[in-house]
């Protein structure tokens, strides 16, 4: 697997135009891939998915017109229609209210160090659409890096203020068209100066469907936030500053208000990452070792596709991202981390 890396600079329109022009091939592939994914998970055609995504356009124009402007420029530069780009950015609301992926995330803030990390487990087909985006907006706004799917404007990553975020999908039918789609909310987190600002933003603007945002900043603030249209609920770190999450709700407030439908391996992966984290301190090497675990075969933390399954069930670890929020540095690898893939470093300097 490969990951094209892009540096995007300027106004929202300039950033979108650069993105669309430089990643046109990957964006077209991503659209083709999600045509199948949406059909298999939600039973919709691409046209129906695009029409569904347009229901969020009023709230996006009201609450984040700059991101809409970026997506419009992205679509024009890539030579695709705007609703297609909007549909990609509504992937969670269209598909993951019916279906869940398998990510494992961990955050740790201890002894002056703060790290977040996760394996991104998703359908094998999307490995060809991975991008590393370093975005430097004009106007003094935070610069940030995201590990993205082509055409999508928000994902896992960190910014030069030391704010970082990971994502765990949740299969939960709760959904609202008057709140921010998950991937737009992730992008908004990376525009914040601190964990506290990001946490307030999530409450102020709301999140359209259920997911878990594992967030932290360089000051040591850290929590797993189970976001949803019915409220956002915090899971705080333990005594060694560790918090973990997989693909099911487990805060008392969330489980009292929401019903999710997780796979059994979400529970086993959570217990395993908790067990592996006992007595550890934050480091790239330690995080990578935990995320490389193969204790449960195909359904391990480092996940592989079971043999002879339908395309929809071909979920494996496509990438690993580990972020040092104090040092403003990330390490990224593609594919299962236990197979010793090449590790790429990303630093957000001036």
C-alpha positions in Angstrom: 0.0 0.0 0.0 1.1 3.6 -0.6 0.0 6.9 0.8 0.2 10.1 -1.3 1.2 13.0 0.8 0.0 16.5 0.0 0.6 20.0 1.5 -2.3 22.3 1.0 -2.1 26.1 1.8 -4.3 29.2 1.7 -7.9 30.1 1.8 -10.7 27.4 1.9 -11.2 27.8 -1.8 -7.4 27.5 -2.5 -7.1 24.5 -0.2 -10.0 22.7 -1.9 -8.7 23.4 -5.4 -5.2 22.1 -4.5 -6.7 19.0 -3.0 -9.0 18.2 -5.9 -6.4 18.7 -8.5 -3.6 16.7 -6.8 -5.8 13.8 -5.7 -8.2 13.5 -8.6 -7.4 9.9 -9.4 -7.8 8.8 -5.7 -11.0 10.8 -5.3 -12.5 9.0 -8.4 -11.5 5.7 -6.9 -13.0 6.6 -3.5 -16.3 7.5 -5.2 -16.4 4.2 -7.0 -15.5 2.3 -3.8 -18.2 4.0 -1.8 -20.8 3.4 -4.5 -20.4 -0.3 -3.6 -20.1 0.3 0.2 -23.2 2.4 0.4 -25.2 0.0 -1.7 -24.1 -3.0 0.4 -24.5 -1.3 3.8 -27.5 1.1 3.3 -29.1 -0.4 0.3 -28.9 2.9 -1.6 -27.8 3.8 -5.1 -25.1 6.5 -5.5 -27.8 9.0 -6.6 -29.9 8.2 -3.5 -26.8 8.6 -1.3 -26.0 12.0 -2.8 -29.6 13.1 -2.3 -29.5 11.9 1.3 -26.2 13.8 1.9 -27.8 17.1 0.6 -30.1 17.0 3.6 -27.1 18.2 5.7 -26.2 21.1 3.4 -28.3 23.7 5.2 -26.6 23.0 8.6 -23.2 22.9 7.0 -23.8 26.3 5.2 -24.9 27.8 8.5 -22.3 26.3 10.9 -19.2 25.9 8.7 -19.5 27.7 5.4 -15.7 27.7 5.0 -15.7 23.9 4.8 -18.6 23.9 2.3 -16.5 26.4 0.2 -13.5 24.0 0.4 -15.6 21.0 -0.7 -17.1 23.0 -3.6 -13.6 23.9 -4.8 -12.4 20.3 -4.3 -15.2 19.0 -6.4 -14.7 21.5 -9.2 -10.9 20.8 -9.3 -11.4 17.0 -9.3 -14.0 17.2 -12.1 -16.8 15.7 -10.0 -20.2 17.0 -8.9 -20.5 18.6 -5.4 -23.1 16.1 -4.1 -20.6 13.3 -4.7 -18.0 15.0 -2.5 -20.7 15.7 0.1 -21.7 12.1 0.1 -18.1 11.0 0.8 -18.0 13.3 3.8 -21.3 11.8 5.0 -19.9 8.3 4.8 -20.6 7.7 8.5 -24.2 8.9 8.4 -25.0 7.0 5.2 -23.2 3.7 5.9 -22.1 3.4 9.5 -25.6 3.9 11.0 -26.1 0.4 9.5 -22.6 -1.1 9.7 -19.5 -0.8 11.8 -15.8 -1.0 11.1 -13.2 -2.3 13.7 -10.9 0.4 14.9 -9.0 0.2 18.3 -7.8 3.5 19.9 -5.8 4.4 23.0 -4.8 7.6 24.6 -2.3 8.1 27.4 -1.2 11.2 29.3 1.4 10.5 32.0 4.6 12.0 33.3 4.5 15.0 31.0 3.9 12.9 27.8 0.6 12.7 25.9 0.0 10.2 23.1 -3.0 9.1 21.1 -3.0 6.2 18.7 -5.2 3.9 16.7 -5.5 1.2 14.1 -7.8 2.1 11.3 -9.7 -1.1 10.3 -11.8 -0.8 7.2 -12.7 -2.5 4.0 -9.6 -3.5 2.0 -10.8 -1.7 -1.1 -10.2 1.7 0.4 -6.5 1.1 0.9 -5.9 2.7 -2.5 -7.6 5.9 -1.4 -5.4 6.8 1.5 -3.9 10.3 1.7 -1.7 12.1 4.1 -2.8 15.8 4.1 -0.8 18.6 5.7 -3.1 21.6 5.7 -1.9 25.1 6.4 -4.8 27.5 6.4 -4.3 31.2 6.0 -5.3 33.7 8.7 -3.3 32.3 11.6 -5.5 29.2 12.0 -4.0 26.0 13.2 -2.0 23.9 10.7 -2.9 20.2 10.9 -2.2 16.8 9.5 -4.9 14.2 8.8 -4.7 10.6 7.6 -7.6 10.8 5.1 -9.7 9.0 2.6 -9.6 10.8 -0.7 -12.3 13.4 -1.0 -12.9 13.6 2.7 -12.0 16.8 4.6 -11.6 15.4 8.1 -10.3 12.3 9.8 -7.7 11.2 12.4 -4.9 13.6 13.0 -3.3 16.4 15.0 -2.6 20.1 14.8 0.3 22.4 15.5 -1.4 23.5 18.8 -1.0 20.0 20.1 -4.6 18.9 19.7 -5.3 15.4 18.3 -8.2 13.2 17.6 -8.9 9.5 16.8 -12.2 7.9 15.7 -14.1 4.7 16.5 -17.2 4.0 14.5 -20.3 2.9 16.3 -23.2 1.0 14.7 -26.1 3.0 16.0 -29.2 4.2 14.1 -29.5 7.6 15.9 -29.0 10.4 13.3 -29.9 14.1 13.0 -29.7 16.4 10.0 -29.3 19.6 12.1 -25.9 18.7 13.5 -22.4 18.2 12.0 -21.6 15.0 10.2 -18.9 13.1 11.9 -16.0 13.8 9.5 -16.8 17.5 9.4 -16.8 17.5 13.3 -13.4 15.8 13.2 -12.2 18.6 10.9 -13.6 21.2 13.3 -11.7 19.6 16.3 -8.4 20.0 14.4 -9.2 23.7 14.0 -9.3 24.2 17.8 -6.5 25.6 20.1 -7.1 23.1 23.0 -9.0 20.0 24.1 -11.3 22.3 26.1 -12.2 24.4 23.1 -12.8 21.2 21.0 -15.0 19.7 23.7 -17.1 22.9 23.9 -17.4 23.0 20.1 -18.8 19.5 20.0 -21.6 20.4 22.5 -22.3 23.8 20.8 -22.6 22.4 17.2 -23.6 18.8 17.9 -22.7 15.7 16.0 -25.1 14.1 13.6 -24.5 10.4 14.4 -22.9 8.2 17.0 -19.1 7.7 17.2 -16.3 7.9 19.6 -13.7 10.7 19.4 -10.6 10.0 21.5 -9.2 13.5 22.0 -6.2 15.0 23.8 -4.0 18.0 23.8 -0.4 18.7 24.7 -1.4 20.0 28.2 -2.3 16.5 29.2 -6.1 16.8 28.8 -7.5 13.6 27.4 -10.8 11.8 27.2 -12.8 9.4 25.0 -15.9 11.3 24.0 -18.9 9.2 22.8 -20.6 11.7 20.5 -24.2 11.4 19.3 -27.2 13.5 18.3 -28.5 12.8 21.8 -25.5 14.3 23.6 -21.8 13.8 24.1 -20.5 11.6 26.9 -17.0 11.5 28.4 -14.9 8.5 29.4 -12.0 9.8 31.5 -8.5 8.2 31.8 -7.6 5.8 34.6 -4.9 6.5 37.2 -2.1 6.2 34.7 -3.7 8.5 32.3 -4.9 5.7 29.9 -8.3 5.6 28.1 -9.2 3.0 25.4 -12.0 2.5 23.0 -13.2 0.1 20.3 -16.6 0.0 18.5 -19.2 -0.1 21.2 -20.7 2.4 23.6 -19.8 1.9 27.3 -20.2 5.2 29.2 -23.2 4.9 31.5 -24.9 8.0 30.1 -24.5 6.9 26.5 -25.8 3.4 27.0 -28.8 4.9 28.9 -29.8 7.0 25.9 -28.6 5.1 22.8 -28.8 1.6 21.5 -25.8 0.3 19.5 -25.2 -3.0 17.7 -21.5 -3.9 18.0 -19.7 -7.0 16.9 -18.5 -9.4 19.6 -14.8 -8.7 18.8 -15.3 -5.0 19.9 -15.6 -6.2 23.5 -12.6 -8.6 23.2 -10.4 -6.0 21.6 -11.2 -3.5 24.3 -10.4 -5.9 27.1 -7.2 -6.8 25.3 -5.9 -3.3 24.7 -6.7 -2.5 28.4 -4.7 -5.5 29.6 -1.8 -4.7 27.3 -1.7 -1.1 28.5 -1.3 -1.9 32.2 1.9 -0.5 33.6 3.0 1.2 30.4 4.1 4.8 29.8 3.5 6.7 26.5 5.9 6.1 23.7 5.8 5.3 19.9 7.4 1.9 20.6 4.9 1.0 23.3 1.9 2.1 21.4 3.0 0.3 18.3 3.6 -2.9 20.2 0.0 -2.8 21.7 -1.5 -2.1 18.3 0.4 -5.0 16.8 -1.2 -7.6 19.0 -2.5 -10.8 17.2 -4.0 -12.5 20.3 -7.3 -13.3 18.6 -6.4 -14.2 15.0 -8.3 -12.4 12.3 -10.3 -10.4 14.9 -7.3 -9.2 16.8 -6.3 -5.6 17.5 -4.1 -5.9 14.4 -6.9 -7.2 12.2 -6.9 -9.3 9.0 -9.7 -10.3 6.7 -11.1 -13.8 7.4 -10.7 -16.1 4.4 -13.5 -16.8 2.0 -15.8 -13.9 3.2 -18.0 -11.5 1.3 -16.4 -8.2 0.1 -18.3 -6.3 2.8 -16.6 -8.4 5.5 -13.1 -7.9 4.2 -12.0 -5.6 7.0 -8.4 -5.4 8.0 -6.0 -2.9 9.5 -5.3 -0.4 6.7 -3.2 2.0 8.7 -1.8 2.8 12.2 -1.3 6.4 13.4 0.5 7.2 16.7 0.8 10.9 17.7 3.0 12.6 20.3 1.1 15.7 21.1 3.8 17.3 23.1 6.5 16.7 20.4 4.0 17.5 17.6 5.1 14.4 15.8 3.2 11.4 14.3 4.3 8.0 13.1 2.2 6.3 10.4 2.4 2.9 8.8 0.2 1.2 6.3 -1.2 -2.3 6.7 -1.0 -4.5 9.8 1.6 -3.1 12.2 2.6 -6.6 13.3 4.0 -7.2 9.8 6.7 -4.6 10.4 5.7 -2.1 7.6 7.6 1.0 6.8 7.0 3.8 9.4 6.6 7.3 8.1 7.2 10.3 10.4 5.2 13.5 10.2 6.2 16.7 12.1 4.3 19.9 12.2 7.0 22.6 12.4 6.7 26.2 11.5 
